[in-house]
Amino acid sequence: MSGKFEITNLDMKAGATLKIKGKIADHADGFVINLGQGTDKLNLHFNPRFRESIIVCNSKDNNSWGQEQRDGHLCFSPGTEVKLIVTFENNEFRVKLPDGHELTFPNRLGHSHLSYLSVHGGFNIASFKLD
């Protein structure tokens, strides 16, 4: 699946884990994984940016972005297959990167249930699993 992958009726509760496998496009500048209530309410915006060699995480509430959290541990590269594991806790998200590094991002909006998932940019989903 390429282009934009979107689910609007996700049933992700606190304590759940989302596993996403896919391939980063050969000429990708980056990609985005969003989790939240909808396009205007994002609890987690996960955005690796290859040109900047950084991962940006953020939240969005009523179309208003929060303060970016930047992590310099970019272990992705275009043309590679990757697996990401996102664990949703009441107070934070934990994202396990392909090399085992884990980054955390606070659950700023405080939701205990997420219904929206989108993946876009240069990432082609092979599979995803919600546990």
N, CA, C and O atoms as CSV, one atom per row, in Angstrom:
chain,resi,resn,atom,element,x,y,z
A,1,MET,N,N,0.847,-1.182,0.000
A,1,MET,CA,C,0.000,0.000,0.000
A,1,MET,C,C,0.885,1.235,0.000
A,1,MET,O,O,1.744,1.393,0.867
A,2,SER,N,N,0.675,2.097,-0.962
A,2,SER,CA,C,1.471,3.315,-0.987
A,2,SER,C,C,0.539,4.517,-0.923
A,2,SER,O,O,-0.683,4.369,-0.907
A,3,GLY,N,N,1.119,5.692,-0.888
A,3,GLY,CA,C,0.307,6.888,-0.756
A,3,GLY,C,C,-0.078,7.086,0.688
A,3,GLY,O,O,0.764,6.980,1.579
A,4,LYS,N,N,-1.348,7.375,0.929
A,4,LYS,CA,C,-1.806,7.616,2.285
A,4,LYS,C,C,-2.635,6.440,2.773
A,4,LYS,O,O,-3.553,5.982,2.092
A,5,PHE,N,N,-2.303,5.966,3.947
A,5,PHE,CA,C,-3.025,4.882,4.607
A,5,PHE,C,C,-3.760,5.517,5.774
A,5,PHE,O,O,-3.144,6.207,6.587
A,6,GLU,N,N,-5.064,5.298,5.871
A,6,GLU,CA,C,-5.839,5.980,6.902
A,6,GLU,C,C,-6.914,5.065,7.458
A,6,GLU,O,O,-7.611,4.378,6.711
A,7,ILE,N,N,-7.040,5.065,8.779
A,7,ILE,CA,C,-8.101,4.334,9.465
A,7,ILE,C,C,-8.804,5.330,10.388
A,7,ILE,O,O,-8.160,6.002,11.194
A,8,THR,N,N,-10.122,5.419,10.264
A,8,THR,CA,C,-10.862,6.386,11.084
A,8,THR,C,C,-11.685,5.723,12.180
A,8,THR,O,O,-12.356,6.403,12.955
A,9,ASN,N,N,-11.633,4.382,12.246
A,9,ASN,CA,C,-12.387,3.677,13.289
A,9,ASN,C,C,-11.481,2.735,14.077
A,9,ASN,O,O,-11.894,1.645,14.473
A,10,LEU,N,N,-10.257,3.165,14.297
A,10,LEU,CA,C,-9.308,2.380,15.085
A,10,LEU,C,C,-9.850,2.255,16.509
A,10,LEU,O,O,-10.524,3.158,17.006
A,11,ASP,N,N,-9.556,1.146,17.151
A,11,ASP,CA,C,-9.992,0.947,18.538
A,11,ASP,C,C,-8.753,0.680,19.379
A,11,ASP,O,O,-8.495,-0.453,19.786
A,12,MET,N,N,-7.989,1.738,19.634
A,12,MET,CA,C,-6.735,1.609,20.375
A,12,MET,C,C,-6.906,2.216,21.764
A,12,MET,O,O,-7.130,3.417,21.916
A,13,LYS,N,N,-6.794,1.360,22.765
A,13,LYS,CA,C,-6.941,1.807,24.147
A,13,LYS,C,C,-5.568,1.867,24.814
A,13,LYS,O,O,-4.603,1.269,24.338
A,14,ALA,N,N,-5.501,2.593,25.913
A,14,ALA,CA,C,-4.258,2.682,26.674
A,14,ALA,C,C,-3.787,1.278,27.036
A,14,ALA,O,O,-4.585,0.438,27.453
A,15,GLY,N,N,-2.501,1.029,26.877
A,15,GLY,CA,C,-1.928,-0.284,27.115
A,15,GLY,C,C,-1.731,-1.078,25.839
A,15,GLY,O,O,-1.073,-2.118,25.845
A,16,ALA,N,N,-2.300,-0.590,24.741
A,16,ALA,CA,C,-2.218,-1.300,23.462
A,16,ALA,C,C,-0.897,-1.012,22.751
A,16,ALA,O,O,-0.242,0.002,22.988
A,17,THR,N,N,-0.536,-1.942,21.874
A,17,THR,CA,C,0.685,-1.816,21.082
A,17,THR,C,C,0.326,-1.931,19.605
A,17,THR,O,O,-0.428,-2.816,19.202
A,18,LEU,N,N,0.874,-1.030,18.815
A,18,LEU,CA,C,0.670,-1.031,17.377
A,18,LEU,C,C,2.001,-1.360,16.707
A,18,LEU,O,O,3.003,-0.677,16.918
A,19,LYS,N,N,1.992,-2.420,15.895
A,19,LYS,CA,C,3.201,-2.819,15.172
A,19,LYS,C,C,2.991,-2.509,13.697
A,19,LYS,O,O,2.011,-2.949,13.096
A,20,ILE,N,N,3.901,-1.760,13.128
A,20,ILE,CA,C,3.799,-1.374,11.719
A,20,ILE,C,C,5.062,-1.824,10.999
A,20,ILE,O,O,6.177,-1.501,11.409
A,21,LYS,N,N,4.871,-2.577,9.917
A,21,LYS,CA,C,5.992,-2.987,9.072
A,21,LYS,C,C,5.796,-2.379,7.694
A,21,LYS,O,O,4.676,-2.262,7.199
A,22,GLY,N,N,6.902,-1.997,7.094
A,22,GLY,CA,C,6.788,-1.449,5.757
A,22,GLY,C,C,8.144,-1.126,5.171
A,22,GLY,O,O,9.189,-1.399,5.762
A,23,LYS,N,N,8.093,-0.535,3.989
A,23,LYS,CA,C,9.319,-0.171,3.283
A,23,LYS,C,C,9.325,1.322,3.035
A,23,LYS,O,O,8.334,1.903,2.591
A,24,ILE,N,N,10.456,1.928,3.330
A,24,ILE,CA,C,10.628,3.350,3.066
A,24,ILE,C,C,10.973,3.500,1.584
A,24,ILE,O,O,11.865,2.821,1.076
A,25,ALA,N,N,10.273,4.377,0.909
A,25,ALA,CA,C,10.488,4.582,-0.528
A,25,ALA,C,C,11.936,4.998,-0.807
A,25,ALA,O,O,12.587,5.655,0.005
A,26,ASP,N,N,12.408,4.592,-1.978
A,26,ASP,CA,C,13.815,4.829,-2.343
A,26,ASP,C,C,14.224,6.297,-2.289
A,26,ASP,O,O,15.352,6.611,-1.907
A,27,HIS,N,N,13.333,7.187,-2.663
A,27,HIS,CA,C,13.694,8.611,-2.731
A,27,HIS,C,C,12.939,9.447,-1.708
A,27,HIS,O,O,12.718,10.640,-1.914
A,28,ALA,N,N,12.544,8.821,-0.609
A,28,ALA,CA,C,11.752,9.515,0.413
A,28,ALA,C,C,12.590,10.556,1.160
A,28,ALA,O,O,13.774,10.352,1.425
A,29,ASP,N,N,11.943,11.672,1.488
A,29,ASP,CA,C,12.550,12.685,2.362
A,29,ASP,C,C,12.188,12.409,3.814
A,29,ASP,O,O,12.782,12.971,4.733
A,30,GLY,N,N,11.192,11.523,4.008
A,30,GLY,CA,C,10.707,11.212,5.342
A,30,GLY,C,C,9.327,10.614,5.226
A,30,GLY,O,O,8.851,10.315,4.131
A,31,PHE,N,N,8.683,10.441,6.379
A,31,PHE,CA,C,7.313,9.943,6.401
A,31,PHE,C,C,6.655,10.363,7.699
A,31,PHE,O,O,7.315,10.882,8.599
A,32,VAL,N,N,5.345,10.136,7.795
A,32,VAL,CA,C,4.578,10.570,8.957
A,32,VAL,C,C,3.659,9.445,9.416
A,32,VAL,O,O,2.993,8.801,8.605
A,33,ILE,N,N,3.631,9.216,10.723
A,33,ILE,CA,C,2.635,8.345,11.340
A,33,ILE,C,C,1.879,9.202,12.355
A,33,ILE,O,O,2.481,9.795,13.249
A,34,ASN,N,N,0.555,9.259,12.206
A,34,ASN,CA,C,-0.290,10.024,13.116
A,34,ASN,C,C,-1.235,9.095,13.866
A,34,ASN,O,O,-1.816,8.180,13.282
A,35,LEU,N,N,-1.384,9.337,15.165
A,35,LEU,CA,C,-2.364,8.636,15.998
A,35,LEU,C,C,-3.152,9.667,16.788
A,35,LEU,O,O,-2.576,10.598,17.352
A,36,GLY,N,N,-4.457,9.503,16.829
A,36,GLY,CA,C,-5.254,10.449,17.613
A,36,GLY,C,C,-6.730,10.212,17.444
A,36,GLY,O,O,-7.185,9.077,17.311
A,37,GLN,N,N,-7.490,11.328,17.451
A,37,GLN,CA,C,-8.947,11.290,17.317
A,37,GLN,C,C,-9.393,11.661,15.902
A,37,GLN,O,O,-10.529,11.388,15.515
A,38,GLY,N,N,-8.506,12.278,15.138
A,38,GLY,CA,C,-8.821,12.727,13.787
A,38,GLY,C,C,-7.716,13.636,13.292
A,38,GLY,O,O,-6.732,13.854,14.000
A,39,THR,N,N,-7.861,14.173,12.085
A,39,THR,CA,C,-6.789,14.978,11.496
A,39,THR,C,C,-6.508,16.254,12.286
A,39,THR,O,O,-5.401,16.789,12.221
A,40,ASP,N,N,-7.496,16.745,13.032
A,40,ASP,CA,C,-7.305,17.980,13.802
A,40,ASP,C,C,-6.975,17.721,15.266
A,40,ASP,O,O,-6.724,18.663,16.018
A,41,LYS,N,N,-6.970,16.451,15.682
A,41,LYS,CA,C,-6.645,16.076,17.079
A,41,LYS,C,C,-5.694,14.900,17.042
A,41,LYS,O,O,-6.120,13.747,16.988
A,42,LEU,N,N,-4.402,15.195,17.071
A,42,LEU,CA,C,-3.373,14.156,17.000
A,42,LEU,C,C,-2.647,14.056,18.329
A,42,LEU,O,O,-2.039,15.024,18.788
A,43,ASN,N,N,-2.712,12.885,18.946
A,43,ASN,CA,C,-1.985,12.660,20.181
A,43,ASN,C,C,-0.506,12.430,19.893
A,43,ASN,O,O,0.358,12.839,20.670
A,44,LEU,N,N,-0.222,11.771,18.770
A,44,LEU,CA,C,1.166,11.525,18.379
A,44,LEU,C,C,1.325,11.758,16.888
A,44,LEU,O,O,0.678,11.108,16.067
A,45,HIS,N,N,2.195,12.695,16.554
A,45,HIS,CA,C,2.627,12.949,15.171
A,45,HIS,C,C,4.100,12.560,15.149
A,45,HIS,O,O,4.934,13.239,15.748
A,46,PHE,N,N,4.419,11.470,14.461
A,46,PHE,CA,C,5.781,10.911,14.407
A,46,PHE,C,C,6.310,11.148,12.995
A,46,PHE,O,O,5.751,10.635,12.025
A,47,ASN,N,N,7.396,11.930,12.879
A,47,ASN,CA,C,7.840,12.406,11.568
A,47,ASN,C,C,9.368,12.365,11.407
A,47,ASN,O,O,10.044,13.360,11.669
A,48,PRO,N,N,9.914,11.215,10.977
A,48,PRO,CA,C,11.335,11.180,10.630
A,48,PRO,C,C,11.595,12.049,9.396
A,48,PRO,O,O,10.886,11.952,8.394
A,49,ARG,N,N,12.620,12.897,9.486
A,49,ARG,CA,C,12.982,13.786,8.369
A,49,ARG,C,C,14.423,13.497,7.976
A,49,ARG,O,O,15.356,13.806,8.716
A,50,PHE,N,N,14.591,12.898,6.797
A,50,PHE,CA,C,15.913,12.440,6.383
A,50,PHE,C,C,16.865,13.596,6.093
A,50,PHE,O,O,18.044,13.519,6.438
A,51,ARG,N,N,16.381,14.656,5.471
A,51,ARG,CA,C,17.263,15.799,5.137
A,51,ARG,C,C,17.834,16.458,6.381
A,51,ARG,O,O,18.956,16.966,6.371
A,52,GLU,N,N,17.040,16.445,7.464
A,52,GLU,CA,C,17.489,17.071,8.714
A,52,GLU,C,C,18.134,16.057,9.654
A,52,GLU,O,O,18.672,16.440,10.693
A,53,SER,N,N,18.091,14.768,9.308
A,53,SER,CA,C,18.607,13.690,10.170
A,53,SER,C,C,18.022,13.774,11.577
A,53,SER,O,O,18.745,13.743,12.573
A,54,ILE,N,N,16.699,13.882,11.634
A,54,ILE,CA,C,16.040,14.048,12.924
A,54,ILE,C,C,14.648,13.405,12.887
A,54,ILE,O,O,14.045,13.261,11.824
A,55,ILE,N,N,14.156,13.024,14.062
A,55,ILE,CA,C,12.772,12.570,14.200
A,55,ILE,C,C,12.030,13.644,14.987
A,55,ILE,O,O,12.435,14.009,16.090
A,56,VAL,N,N,10.951,14.143,14.416
A,56,VAL,CA,C,10.143,15.150,15.088
A,56,VAL,C,C,8.858,14.498,15.572
A,56,VAL,O,O,8.165,13.829,14.805
A,57,CYS,N,N,8.540,14.696,16.856
A,57,CYS,CA,C,7.263,14.263,17.413
A,57,CYS,C,C,6.510,15.507,17.869
A,57,CYS,O,O,7.109,16.481,18.325
A,58,ASN,N,N,5.190,15.455,17.737
A,58,ASN,CA,C,4.387,16.592,18.143
A,58,ASN,C,C,2.963,16.126,18.404
A,58,ASN,O,O,2.625,14.962,18.188
A,59,SER,N,N,2.136,17.050,18.871
A,59,SER,CA,C,0.713,16.806,19.045
A,59,SER,C,C,-0.025,17.968,18.388
A,59,SER,O,O,0.540,19.040,18.173
A,60,LYS,N,N,-1.298,17.735,18.075
A,60,LYS,CA,C,-2.119,18.775,17.469
A,60,LYS,C,C,-3.480,18.739,18.133
A,60,LYS,O,O,-4.092,17.678,18.253
A,61,ASP,N,N,-3.959,19.908,18.568
A,61,ASP,CA,C,-5.261,19.998,19.205
A,61,ASP,C,C,-6.063,21.087,18.517
A,61,ASP,O,O,-5.648,22.246,18.500
A,62,ASN,N,N,-7.205,20.729,17.950
A,62,ASN,CA,C,-8.042,21.673,17.196
A,62,ASN,C,C,-7.226,22.418,16.145
A,62,ASN,O,O,-7.289,23.644,16.046
A,63,ASN,N,N,-6.463,21.666,15.367
A,63,ASN,CA,C,-5.627,22.187,14.277
A,63,ASN,C,C,-4.488,23.089,14.745
A,63,ASN,O,O,-3.894,23.800,13.935
A,64,SER,N,N,-4.178,23.070,16.030
A,64,SER,CA,C,-3.091,23.883,16.573
A,64,SER,C,C,-1.961,22.963,17.037
A,64,SER,O,O,-2.159,22.125,17.916
A,65,TRP,N,N,-0.771,23.124,16.439
A,65,TRP,CA,C,0.372,22.279,16.784
A,65,TRP,C,C,0.941,22.649,18.144
A,65,TRP,O,O,0.927,23.815,18.538
A,66,GLY,N,N,1.441,21.647,18.859
A,66,GLY,CA,C,2.147,21.875,20.112
A,66,GLY,C,C,3.617,22.162,19.826
A,66,GLY,O,O,3.993,22.457,18.692
A,67,GLN,N,N,4.438,22.074,20.860
A,67,GLN,CA,C,5.866,22.281,20.689
A,67,GLN,C,C,6.518,20.994,20.213
A,67,GLN,O,O,6.261,19.918,20.753
A,68,GLU,N,N,7.370,21.116,19.188
A,68,GLU,CA,C,8.050,19.942,18.639
A,68,GLU,C,C,9.022,19.347,19.647
A,68,GLU,O,O,9.704,20.062,20.382
A,69,GLN,N,N,9.065,18.025,19.661
A,69,GLN,CA,C,10.103,17.309,20.404
A,69,GLN,C,C,10.987,16.682,19.344
A,69,GLN,O,O,10.507,15.924,18.501
A,70,ARG,N,N,12.284,16.994,19.381
A,70,ARG,CA,C,13.202,16.516,18.350
A,70,ARG,C,C,14.171,15.500,18.929
A,70,ARG,O,O,14.715,15.692,20.016
A,71,ASP,N,N,14.382,14.409,18.188
A,71,ASP,CA,C,15.285,13.340,18.598
A,71,ASP,C,C,16.253,13.088,17.454
A,71,ASP,O,O,15.831,12.833,16.326
A,72,GLY,N,N,17.546,13.156,17.737
A,72,GLY,CA,C,18.562,13.002,16.703
A,72,GLY,C,C,18.900,11.561,16.366
A,72,GLY,O,O,19.825,11.307,15.594
A,73,HIS,N,N,18.162,10.613,16.935
A,73,HIS,CA,C,18.464,9.199,16.696
A,73,HIS,C,C,17.691,8.708,15.470
A,73,HIS,O,O,16.680,8.018,15.597
A,74,LEU,N,N,18.179,9.071,14.292
A,74,LEU,CA,C,17.505,8.665,13.054
A,74,LEU,C,C,18.171,7.405,12.526
A,74,LEU,O,O,19.288,7.455,12.011
A,75,CYS,N,N,17.481,6.268,12.653
A,75,CYS,CA,C,18.050,4.987,12.233
A,75,CYS,C,C,17.328,4.439,11.010
A,75,CYS,O,O,17.362,3.238,10.740
A,76,PHE,N,N,16.674,5.329,10.276
A,76,PHE,CA,C,15.967,4.950,9.059
A,76,PHE,C,C,16.755,5.450,7.864
A,76,PHE,O,O,17.519,6.410,7.969
A,77,SER,N,N,16.565,4.795,6.728
A,77,SER,CA,C,17.105,5.336,5.488
A,77,SER,C,C,16.223,4.905,4.330
A,77,SER,O,O,15.602,3.844,4.386
A,78,PRO,N,N,16.161,5.716,3.281
A,78,PRO,CA,C,15.328,5.382,2.127
A,78,PRO,C,C,15.694,4.017,1.553
A,78,PRO,O,O,16.864,3.634,1.521
A,79,GLY,N,N,14.668,3.289,1.098
A,79,GLY,CA,C,14.877,2.004,0.459
A,79,GLY,C,C,14.984,0.821,1.395
A,79,GLY,O,O,15.245,-0.297,0.949
A,80,THR,N,N,14.789,1.041,2.686
A,80,THR,CA,C,14.930,-0.056,3.647
A,80,THR,C,C,13.568,-0.494,4.182
A,80,THR,O,O,12.607,0.275,4.202
A,81,GLU,N,N,13.516,-1.762,4.618
A,81,GLU,CA,C,12.319,-2.277,5.273
A,81,GLU,C,C,12.475,-2.092,6.768
A,81,GLU,O,O,13.540,-2.355,7.327
A,82,VAL,N,N,11.416,-1.639,7.413
A,82,VAL,CA,C,11.486,-1.337,8.843
A,82,VAL,C,C,10.264,-1.866,9.570
A,82,VAL,O,O,9.222,-2.140,8.974
A,83,LYS,N,N,10.429,-1.999,10.884
A,83,LYS,CA,C,9.334,-2.361,11.780
A,83,LYS,C,C,9.355,-1.365,12.930
A,83,LYS,O,O,10.395,-1.148,13.554
A,84,LEU,N,N,8.217,-0.768,13.206
A,84,LEU,CA,C,8.067,0.169,14.313
A,84,LEU,C,C,7.045,-0.391,15.282
A,84,LEU,O,O,6.058,-1.004,14.874
A,85,ILE,N,N,7.284,-0.181,16.562
A,85,ILE,CA,C,6.335,-0.615,17.585
A,85,ILE,C,C,5.973,0.610,18.425
A,85,ILE,O,O,6.830,1.219,19.065
A,86,VAL,N,N,4.682,0.957,18.407
A,86,VAL,CA,C,4.200,2.107,19.166
A,86,VAL,C,C,3.342,1.584,20.312
A,86,VAL,O,O,2.325,0.928,20.086
A,87,THR,N,N,3.756,1.878,21.537
A,87,THR,CA,C,2.998,1.483,22.727
A,87,THR,C,C,2.311,2.725,23.279
A,87,THR,O,O,2.950,3.748,23.526
A,88,PHE,N,N,1.009,2.619,23.465
A,88,PHE,CA,C,0.179,3.725,23.935
A,88,PHE,C,C,-0.121,3.519,25.411
A,88,PHE,O,O,-0.813,2.573,25.785
A,89,GLU,N,N,0.405,4.411,26.252
A,89,GLU,CA,C,0.143,4.373,27.691
A,89,GLU,C,C,-0.724,5.583,28.048
A,89,GLU,O,O,-0.875,6.499,27.240
A,90,ASN,N,N,-1.290,5.586,29.251
A,90,ASN,CA,C,-2.121,6.722,29.665
A,90,ASN,C,C,-1.371,8.046,29.599
A,90,ASN,O,O,-1.933,9.066,29.200
A,91,ASN,N,N,-0.091,8.025,29.994
A,91,ASN,CA,C,0.647,9.284,30.096
A,91,ASN,C,C,1.667,9.511,28.984
A,91,ASN,O,O,2.219,10.606,28.875
A,92,GLU,N,N,1.932,8.487,28.148
A,92,GLU,CA,C,2.953,8.668,27.118
A,92,GLU,C,C,2.842,7.621,26.011
A,92,GLU,O,O,2.155,6.608,26.137
A,93,PHE,N,N,3.546,7.915,24.931
A,93,PHE,CA,C,3.736,6.960,23.844
A,93,PHE,C,C,5.191,6.521,23.878
A,93,PHE,O,O,6.087,7.326,24.131
A,94,ARG,N,N,5.420,5.230,23.619
A,94,ARG,CA,C,6.783,4.726,23.466
A,94,ARG,C,C,6.901,4.181,22.053
A,94,ARG,O,O,6.117,3.327,21.638
A,95,VAL,N,N,7.881,4.680,21.322
A,95,VAL,CA,C,8.090,4.233,19.955
A,95,VAL,C,C,9.418,3.504,19.896
A,95,VAL,O,O,10.477,4.091,20.117
A,96,LYS,N,N,9.347,2.209,19.594
A,96,LYS,CA,C,10.559,1.406,19.470
A,96,LYS,C,C,10.989,1.419,18.011
A,96,LYS,O,O,10.243,1.009,17.122
A,97,LEU,N,N,12.210,1.901,17.783
A,97,LEU,CA,C,12.738,2.039,16.440
A,97,LEU,C,C,13.358,0.725,15.969
A,97,LEU,O,O,13.604,-0.164,16.785
A,98,PRO,N,N,13.616,0.588,14.666
A,98,PRO,CA,C,14.132,-0.686,14.135
A,98,PRO,C,C,15.424,-1.180,14.780
A,98,PRO,O,O,15.667,-2.386,14.823
A,99,ASP,N,N,16.254,-0.267,15.282
A,99,ASP,CA,C,17.519,-0.697,15.892
A,99,ASP,C,C,17.398,-0.935,17.397
A,99,ASP,O,O,18.397,-1.169,18.076
A,100,GLY,N,N,16.143,-0.872,17.925
A,100,GLY,CA,C,15.932,-1.126,19.348
A,100,GLY,C,C,15.875,0.123,20.201
A,100,GLY,O,O,15.418,0.063,21.342
A,101,HIS,N,N,16.327,1.259,19.678
A,101,HIS,CA,C,16.243,2.523,20.414
A,101,HIS,C,C,14.775,2.868,20.656
A,101,HIS,O,O,13.930,2.649,19.788
A,102,GLU,N,N,14.479,3.403,21.824
A,102,GLU,CA,C,13.105,3.761,22.142
A,102,GLU,C,C,13.016,5.240,22.460
A,102,GLU,O,O,13.812,5.767,23.238
A,103,LEU,N,N,12.051,5.903,21.861
A,103,LEU,CA,C,11.818,7.288,22.238
A,103,LEU,C,C,10.433,7.399,22.844
A,103,LEU,O,O,9.538,6.613,22.532
A,104,THR,N,N,10.268,8.388,23.717
A,104,THR,CA,C,8.980,8.570,24.378
A,104,THR,C,C,8.456,9.961,24.058
A,104,THR,O,O,9.218,10.901,23.834
A,105,PHE,N,N,7.144,10.060,24.046
A,105,PHE,CA,C,6.481,11.336,23.802
A,105,PHE,C,C,5.251,11.389,24.705
A,105,PHE,O,O,4.478,10.432,24.755
A,106,PRO,N,N,5.062,12.506,25.421
A,106,PRO,CA,C,3.937,12.572,26.365
A,106,PRO,C,C,2.585,12.553,25.662
A,106,PRO,O,O,2.444,13.053,24.546
A,107,ASN,N,N,1.595,11.971,26.328
A,107,ASN,CA,C,0.214,11.996,25.841
A,107,ASN,C,C,-0.388,13.320,26.292
A,107,ASN,O,O,-1.139,13.373,27.266
A,108,ARG,N,N,-0.053,14.381,25.579
A,108,ARG,CA,C,-0.433,15.740,25.984
A,108,ARG,C,C,-1.937,15.956,26.024
A,108,ARG,O,O,-2.433,16.700,26.870
A,109,LEU,N,N,-2.666,15.315,25.123
A,109,LEU,CA,C,-4.116,15.542,25.064
A,109,LEU,C,C,-4.873,14.688,26.070
A,109,LEU,O,O,-6.050,14.928,26.339
A,110,GLY,N,N,-4.186,13.682,26.631
A,110,GLY,CA,C,-4.756,12.901,27.721
A,110,GLY,C,C,-5.833,11.905,27.349
A,110,GLY,O,O,-6.501,11.370,28.234
A,111,HIS,N,N,-6.023,11.641,26.074
A,111,HIS,CA,C,-7.044,10.664,25.685
A,111,HIS,C,C,-6.633,9.255,26.125
A,111,HIS,O,O,-5.447,8.931,26.180
A,112,SER,N,N,-7.632,8.425,26.435
A,112,SER,CA,C,-7.349,7.036,26.794
A,112,SER,C,C,-7.793,6.087,25.684
A,112,SER,O,O,-7.664,4.870,25.814
A,113,HIS,N,N,-8.315,6.647,24.594
A,113,HIS,CA,C,-8.779,5.858,23.457
A,113,HIS,C,C,-8.457,6.629,22.178
A,113,HIS,O,O,-8.760,7.817,22.063
A,114,LEU,N,N,-7.846,5.943,21.230
A,114,LEU,CA,C,-7.502,6.569,19.955
A,114,LEU,C,C,-8.302,5.892,18.848
A,114,LEU,O,O,-8.435,4.668,18.833
A,115,SER,N,N,-8.833,6.684,17.926
A,115,SER,CA,C,-9.665,6.138,16.857
A,115,SER,C,C,-9.092,6.407,15.466
A,115,SER,O,O,-9.629,5.927,14.468
A,116,TYR,N,N,-8.008,7.169,15.400
A,116,TYR,CA,C,-7.487,7.594,14.093
A,116,TYR,C,C,-6.023,7.199,13.920
A,116,TYR,O,O,-5.202,7.394,14.815
A,117,LEU,N,N,-5.713,6.638,12.747
A,117,LEU,CA,C,-4.340,6.310,12.370
A,117,LEU,C,C,-4.156,6.709,10.917
A,117,LEU,O,O,-4.979,6.376,10.065
A,118,SER,N,N,-3.069,7.427,10.635
A,118,SER,CA,C,-2.720,7.669,9.241
A,118,SER,C,C,-1.214,7.524,9.074
A,118,SER,O,O,-0.430,7.842,9.968
A,119,VAL,N,N,-0.838,7.035,7.905
A,119,VAL,CA,C,0.564,6.896,7.543
A,119,VAL,C,C,0.690,7.468,6.135
A,119,VAL,O,O,-0.023,7.046,5.225
A,120,HIS,N,N,1.591,8.422,5.957
A,120,HIS,CA,C,1.778,8.976,4.620
A,120,HIS,C,C,3.202,9.458,4.438
A,120,HIS,O,O,4.019,9.392,5.356
A,121,GLY,N,N,3.481,9.934,3.262
A,121,GLY,CA,C,4.853,10.267,2.915
A,121,GLY,C,C,5.479,9.059,2.254
A,121,GLY,O,O,4.784,8.266,1.618
A,122,GLY,N,N,6.762,8.912,2.394
A,122,GLY,CA,C,7.467,7.855,1.687
A,122,GLY,C,C,7.520,6.540,2.426
A,122,GLY,O,O,8.594,5.956,2.572
A,123,PHE,N,N,6.382,6.061,2.896
A,123,PHE,CA,C,6.336,4.798,3.638
A,123,PHE,C,C,5.234,3.924,3.069
A,123,PHE,O,O,4.071,4.329,3.035
A,124,ASN,N,N,5.590,2.735,2.623
A,124,ASN,CA,C,4.628,1.787,2.087
A,124,ASN,C,C,4.388,0.689,3.105
A,124,ASN,O,O,5.294,-0.086,3.409
A,125,ILE,N,N,3.171,0.616,3.634
A,125,ILE,CA,C,2.840,-0.347,4.682
A,125,ILE,C,C,2.748,-1.763,4.101
A,125,ILE,O,O,2.065,-1.989,3.102
A,126,ALA,N,N,3.433,-2.699,4.730
A,126,ALA,CA,C,3.296,-4.109,4.379
A,126,ALA,C,C,2.273,-4.762,5.302
A,126,ALA,O,O,1.450,-5.560,4.854
A,127,SER,N,N,2.327,-4.422,6.597
A,127,SER,CA,C,1.377,-4.973,7.556
A,127,SER,C,C,1.324,-4.107,8.806
A,127,SER,O,O,2.265,-3.375,9.114
A,128,PHE,N,N,0.224,-4.201,9.510
A,128,PHE,CA,C,0.140,-3.577,10.832
A,128,PHE,C,C,-0.720,-4.462,11.710
A,128,PHE,O,O,-1.603,-5.175,11.234
A,129,LYS,N,N,-0.441,-4.401,13.005
A,129,LYS,CA,C,-1.147,-5.247,13.962
A,129,LYS,C,C,-1.349,-4.448,15.240
A,129,LYS,O,O,-0.434,-3.787,15.731
A,130,LEU,N,N,-2.561,-4.522,15.766
A,130,LEU,CA,C,-2.891,-3.843,17.012
A,130,LEU,C,C,-3.079,-4.926,18.074
A,130,LEU,O,O,-3.962,-5.774,17.950
A,131,ASP,N,N,-2.242,-4.895,19.122
A,131,ASP,CA,C,-2.347,-5.868,20.224
A,131,ASP,C,C,-2.810,-5.167,21.493
A,131,ASP,O,O,-2.962,-5.808,22.533
